[in-house]
Amino acid sequence: MKNKIEIEPKGSYFQIDENGFLINPTSLEKIQEEWKPVVDDIVEAYKSHFGEKLKNVYIRGSVAKGEAIKNISDVDSFSYIDLPRDSIDTEWKEEARSKIEKKYPFIEGAELMCRPFAIAHMNIVFLNQSVCVYGESIAVPKVKPGKDMMFHIPNLESRAVLLEEKFQKADSEESIKSACVWFAKDMLRTGFELTMERSQKYTRDLYRCYETFAEYYPEKEPEMREVLDLALNPTADKKKIKEIMDNLGAWLLVEMPNHFEVKNAEN
């Protein structure tokens, strides 16, 4: 059994330039040596399946910023494929992900995402916080913290449905815990997005999401701290996870329209 991971003030906020635009904090040079073979194997997984149809592979998150932490950080990747959406096969991803996670037990998980190259220009938010590790980097406009960067808030209701699907498919304690981590990260980032226009900050780092949310919603701080703890120390207790969704998740749904109309920043 893993030792309990204590909550610590880790992570960072994106820097903002003099005009209020985010500065992309990622680069190839920042990827830590121990994590480079993981990135290489992810690229090879995409290449071996799509061949010449693979246009780009990107890495985002703590690995791309050089802030990855063993046994906590996952490897978040996405790719662009020169095929229509309905022609992009995704059945292979689960096996590829499993192999990578077994080969590198110090990673929390590996995410592989495939998108049509034709819509790459629409994914401004992702591309402004990622580094291209295969193919040519795609030029996109800069972005400012606010409605245009919201991804989790517009999808909160559909994420609740997806959580239930993950529970139904879960066939082990570990798979339930994996769903718990996914759920907790999503809740933390959703809570942070409620503050983004007011704080004029942007981050995906879990502690910083919690920190800013607690600043604006101190009455909800204990609940979000519990969510942060579950992201670090997941439970296999489905009832506990569903209770949080029914309580804090329901509150988030009510709170959203109190401040702004939201739109889906990523199609």
N, C-alpha and C positions, 0 to 999 in steps of 0.2 A: 504494500500500500504506500502511495506517495505521501511524503510529509506535507502537512498543510502549508500552503503558500500564503504568507502574510501580505496584507494590503500595504503597498508602499507608493509614495508619490513619484511614479516613473512616467516616462513619456514626455511629449512636448507639443507645443502649438506651432502651426505653420507660421513662418515669418510673413509679414505683409509689407509690400513696397510703398513708396511715397504716395502712390495713387490709390492705395487700398486693395490692390490685387495680391492674390496669394503668390508666394515664391515657392516653386516646386523644390522640396527638400531632398529629392532622391537623385542618385547618380550611380553609375556602375562602380565608380571608385569607392563608394561608401559601403558596398556589400562586404560583410566580414568574411575573412578567409574560410572559416569553418562552414559558412553557408553557401559558398560559391558552388561546391559540387551538387548541392540540392537543386540550386537554380539550373545548373547544367543538365541535370537529369530530367527536370521538368521540361526544359526546351526540347530535349531528345524525345520525350514522350509525345509532345505535339508533332515534332518532325516525322517521327516514325509512323504516325497515323495519317497525317495529312499531306506529307511530302511537299511537292511544289505548290500546293494550294495554300500552304501556311505563309501568311504575309508578315505577321509581327507577333512577338511575345513580349508581354510587359509584366513587371513585378511591382507591387505597391506595398505599403505598410512598413512595419519596423525593419524588415529585411532590406528593403530598398533604401531606407534612411540610415542604415548602419547601426540600428538600435535593437537588433534582435536579441532576445534572451532565451537561453536554452531551457527547454521544458515548459515554456510559456508562449513563445511566439509561434505563429503559423506562417506558412509561405503562401501568400495571396497572389495568384497569377491569372492573367487573362490573355487571350489570343484573338487575332483576327484572321479569318479564313476566307479565301476567295471563292465562296460558294453562297447560294441563297440560304436563308435561315433554315428552311425546311429540308435542306440537303446536307446539313451539318450533323454528322453522327456524333452522339454523345455517350453511347453505350460503353465505350471503351474506358471512359474516365475513371470509373469506380475501381477497376482493376489496376490502372496506372497509379492512382492515388494511393491505394493500399500498398503497392510495392514500394513506393517512395517513402511512405511513413514507416514501413518495416525496416527499410535500409537505413533510415536516419531517425532513430528513436528519440532524439532530442528535440524534434520539431513537434509542435502541438497538433499540426495537421497540414495538409497541402490542398489548396483549392485550385482547380483547373476550370477555366471558363472559356467557352468558344463563342465568338460573335462574327457575324458577316462583315467582311472588310468594307462593304458598301455603306455601312452605317457608322463607321469609325469616327467620322467628323461630328456625329451627334453625341459622342461620349466625352464631352469636354471635361466634366468633373473628374472622371477616372484618369484621363490622360494628363491632367494638371497635377496629379499626385503620384505619378508612376514613372518608372524608368524602362526604356526599351532594351531588352536583353537579346533580341533576335529581330532581324529585319531593320528597316529604316524607321526612325522615330517620326511620328505623325505630328505635323504642326497644327496647333489649335489655339484659339483665343484664350487670354487669361480670364480668370474668374474672381469674383469677390464673395466673401461670406454672405449668405442670405438665401432667399427662396430658390435661386437657381442651382444651389448646391445641395438641396434636400433630396435625399434618396430613401431614407428609412421611414420618415413620416408618411409620405404618400402611400407606402406599402405596408403600413402597420397591420391593417385588417387582414390582408392576404398572408402576411407572415404568421398570424395566429393559425390560419388554416394549414399553412405549411408545417408549423410545429406539430399539429395534430397528425399530419401525414407522417412526419418523422417518427413520432411515437408509435404509430401503427406498424411501421416497418422495423422498428427497433427490436432486435432479437437477443439482446444481451445487455448486461449492466453497462458495459463500455459504450455501446451504441446509444443508450439513453443519456449517459453523461456527455457524449459528443453533441447530442441534440440540446442538452442543457447549456453547454458552452456557446453554441450557435445562438440560442435564444437570449442568453444574458448579454452577449456582445451587441445583439440587435437592439435590445432594450436600452442599453447605455448610450448607443449612438442616436437612437430615437430621442431620448431625453435631452441629449446635447443639442440636437437640431432645433429644439424649442427655444434655445437661447441664442442661436447663431446670429440672427440679425441684431439683437441687442448687444451682445458681447463683441461682435465683429471679430470673432475668433474662429479658427477651424482646426480640428484635430480628429483623428480616428483612434487615438490612444485611449485605452479604457479608463485609466485613472483620471486623465485630464477631462474626459467626457463627464465622469462622475463629479469631479471638482467644480466644473462650471455649472452643471445642473444644480448642485447643492447650493451654489452661490445665489442662484435665482429662485430656487424652490427649497428653502431650508426646511420647511415642514415635511417635505418628501425625502429629505436626505437619508434617514434610516432605511427606508425601503430601497432606495437606489444603492446604498452601500451593501445591502444584502445581495442585490443583483451583481454588484462588482465581486463580492466574495464568491458567488456561484460561478462567475466566469473564470475565476482562478482555482476554485475547489468545487467542481461540479458534483451534483447529487444524482442518484438514480431514482429519486423519489418523484415520480410523475405528478403526484398530488400537490407537492410543494411548488413545483414549477408552474402548474396550472393555476394555483392560487395567486401567484404573482401576476400572471397574465390577466386573470379575472379582476384583480384589484389595481395594481399599478398600470397595467396595460389599458384597462378600461378608463382610468383617470387620464392617461395620455390622449386617448381618443377624444375625450371631452375637452381637454385643455387646448388641443390644436387649433380649432376655429376661434378661440378666444383672442388670438393674436394676429392671424393672417390666413389668407387662402394659400394653400400649398399646391404645388404641381410636381409631377414626376420629372426629376432632372435627368434620368437615364431611361432610354427606351430599350 
